[in-house]
Amino acid sequence: MIFANTGNPLKTTSRKQSYPMTPSSPSNSSNSSSTGLEQLSKTNLYIRGLPPATTDLDLVKLCHQYGKIQSAKAILDKTTNKCKGYGFVDFDSPAAALKAVHALKTSGIQAQMAKVSLTQTRLTVFVCVHAFHAFKLFFGVEIF
């Protein structure tokens, strides 16, 4: 897939399309989650408006100039095996990720920092802490 010269297929178009995940903009200081369990990633980009032929390699080619990439994933439809219109690129540093977001936005590509959900992490910690207390009460033994 070529992203230059003959009209960039990743540029923002006037057509409206909904996507399964639409994180708030990094400039948006308020958290869209009323429970406070989401925050913006420091290194993972969410890129939308991708054409159906987009692959993981296309995302790497699009973003490699901004810094070292840890992973890139175009999200594919299971039945058609075509890109659903969005993907993720995870950089090794926050500076590279921010550089990529600014450069991609400037070129008309819809990019922003991805949301990270803290629900599972907090729940796991909560369950573990209570399990240790229950173990201590039941067996009378300190684990730590």
C-alpha positions in Angstrom: 0.0 0.0 0.0 1.4 3.4 -1.0 0.6 6.4 1.3 2.1 9.2 -0.8 1.7 11.0 -4.1 -1.6 9.8 -5.6 -3.9 11.0 -2.8 -3.3 9.7 0.7 -6.0 7.1 1.5 -5.4 7.8 5.2 -6.4 11.4 5.1 -9.5 12.5 6.9 -12.5 12.3 4.6 -15.9 14.0 4.9 -17.8 10.7 5.3 -18.9 9.7 8.7 -18.0 6.3 10.0 -18.3 4.8 13.5 -15.6 2.7 15.0 -15.7 0.3 17.9 -13.2 2.3 19.9 -13.0 6.0 19.8 -10.6 7.3 22.5 -10.8 10.9 23.6 -8.2 13.3 22.2 -4.9 13.6 24.2 -5.7 17.4 24.6 -8.9 16.4 26.3 -8.1 16.8 30.0 -11.3 15.3 31.3 -11.6 11.5 31.5 -14.6 10.2 29.5 -15.0 7.4 32.0 -17.2 8.3 34.9 -15.5 5.6 37.1 -12.0 6.9 36.4 -10.8 3.4 35.2 -9.4 4.6 31.9 -6.4 6.7 31.0 -4.4 7.5 27.9 -1.5 5.3 27.0 1.9 7.0 26.8 3.3 4.9 23.9 0.3 3.3 22.1 -1.3 5.1 19.2 -4.8 4.5 17.9 -5.1 5.3 14.2 -8.4 5.3 12.4 -9.7 6.0 9.0 -7.6 3.2 7.5 -8.5 1.7 4.1 -9.6 -2.0 4.1 -6.4 -3.2 2.5 -4.2 -1.9 5.4 -1.9 -4.5 7.0 0.4 -4.5 10.1 3.4 -3.9 7.8 1.6 -0.8 6.3 1.3 0.7 9.8 5.0 0.0 10.5 5.9 1.7 7.2 3.7 4.6 8.0 5.2 5.2 11.5 8.8 3.8 11.6 10.2 7.3 10.9 9.0 8.6 14.2 10.8 6.1 16.5 11.3 2.5 17.4 8.1 0.5 17.1 7.4 -2.3 19.6 4.3 -3.6 17.8 1.8 -2.6 15.1 -1.6 -4.1 14.5 -4.3 -3.4 11.9 -7.5 -4.7 13.3 -9.1 -7.2 10.8 -12.6 -8.3 10.3 -12.8 -12.1 11.0 -15.1 -12.9 8.0 -13.5 -10.7 5.3 -9.9 -10.6 6.6 -9.9 -6.9 5.7 -8.9 -4.0 8.0 -11.9 -2.7 10.0 -10.6 0.9 9.5 -8.4 1.2 12.6 -5.2 -0.1 14.1 -2.6 0.4 16.8 1.1 1.3 16.8 3.0 0.9 20.1 6.3 2.8 20.3 9.2 2.2 22.7 9.1 5.7 24.1 6.4 8.3 24.9 8.5 10.9 23.0 8.4 8.9 19.8 4.6 8.3 20.2 3.9 12.0 20.7 6.1 12.9 17.7 4.1 10.4 15.6 0.7 11.7 16.7 1.6 15.3 15.9 3.2 14.4 12.5 0.3 12.1 11.5 -2.3 14.6 12.5 -0.5 17.3 10.6 -0.6 15.1 7.5 -4.3 14.6 7.9 -4.2 11.1 9.4 -6.6 10.5 12.3 -4.2 9.5 15.1 -4.3 9.8 18.9 -3.1 8.1 22.0 -5.0 4.9 22.8 -7.0 4.4 25.9 -5.8 2.0 28.6 -8.3 0.4 30.8 -7.3 -0.1 34.4 -10.3 -2.3 35.4 -8.7 -5.7 35.1 -5.4 -4.6 36.9 -7.3 -3.0 39.8 -9.6 -5.9 40.2 -6.7 -8.4 40.2 -4.9 -6.5 42.9 -8.1 -6.2 44.9 -8.8 -9.9 44.7 -5.2 -10.9 45.5 -5.0 -8.6 48.6 -8.2 -10.0 49.9 -7.1 -13.6 49.2 -3.9 -13.1 51.2 -5.9 -11.7 54.1 -8.3 -14.6 54.0 -5.4 -17.1 53.8 -3.8 -15.4 56.9 -7.1 -15.5 58.8 -7.9 -19.1 57.9 -4.4 -20.6 58.3 -3.0 -18.1 60.8 0.2 -17.8 58.6 1.9 -14.7 57.3 2.7 -15.1 53.6 4.8 -11.9 53.3 
